[in-house]
Amino acid sequence: MRALGVLDRFLSRWVSRLAQALLWSSVAAGFYQVMARFVLQSPSAWSEAWTRASIIWAVMLGISLAFRQGAMLGVDLLHNLLAPRKARLLEHLVLAIVVCFLGFLVWIGADMTWRVRFQTTPSLGWSISWIYLSIPVGAFLSLLGALAYWAEDSRVPYVETV
């Protein structure tokens, strides 16, 4: 179990760094796009496609970090109305549904990635499957994060706010 904890922290750290780097690169490419278009009067063909692709990847990677923290799994209203034992059962039910959905998303995303492998983005000249690959990769990492959260069982008790 200790090795899994080390792997989980390592993976979370690198996914976070990659998502941040992709987000920064999208900001830089978007800034360049605006400068090229309005200051240099010479619009760039690649910057919009890169901005879009890097934001998609950053979001799909960032979602996995949210799942790891349990931030995407709340059913607060119903949870607060239930007794502690039933609330815990609700948490397990929600996690089971999320795991099934993410598994389905990995499968469908991999299928879509495979289907579009021969299409290219005109401005970047890459296979569009590199962009579609963010779906199964992000869903798989989210699945790992949700399972790690579930296995950790360190749920912070809900506190009702006034």
Protein Blocks (a to p, Z undefined) as FASTA:
>chain_A
ZZmmmmmmmmmmmmmmmmmmmmmmmmmmmmmmmmmmmmnopacfklmmmmmmmmmmmmmm
mmmmmmmnopmmccfklmmmpcfklmmmmmmmmmmmmmmmmmmmmmmmmmmmmmmmmpcc
fklopafklmmmmmmmmmmmmmmmmmmmmmnopaccddddZZ
